């Protein structure tokens, strides 16, 4: 049986108040939650890597427990730590995340509606030239092949590849604050 938000929060607050048993119960209860969280989001790594992510997150929960605000939702705090650990894993593996998975990385479960993330992606794409935005939407969001996207837009495959590359480069610069 999985613990719910109120039980996890109770154990967290008990641990903060010095109850070692409550803290141990919390950490044990987090293992299946974190495994499920990572299995749904990190498909390119093996089970050993997922276990490593779970352990790193448990260590972070333990070492950063003093940063938990008792008036806030525990799972939002937990899943934000888990997201950061997952992003660190992506960086270590020099792995990029396709845009269609970006919402899952940026938005924690129950933290914000995924429609807001979709609007953010759409508003970012709207800042690009139309050909770049269409190419990114077709290949990275809708999952079309380069050949299919080129055929649908009546342009060459290399034009689609260049448009995607330039568009993603512009988006990365814009997001990091180096907008041109």
FENGIRA-V84655 format. One line per field, one symbol per residue. phi: phi as a letter, one per 20 degrees, with the letter a starting at -180 (. if undefined). A space follows every 10 residues. Layout:
# FENGIRA-V84655
phi=???
This chain:
# FENGIRA-V84655
phi=.efegfffff fffgffeoef fffffgffff gfffgfgfff ddeedeffff ffffffffff fffdffefef edffffffff fffffffgfg ffeldddfgf effffedfgm eaffffffff ffffffeegg ffffffgfee denffgffff ffelcfffff gfffffffff fffffendge
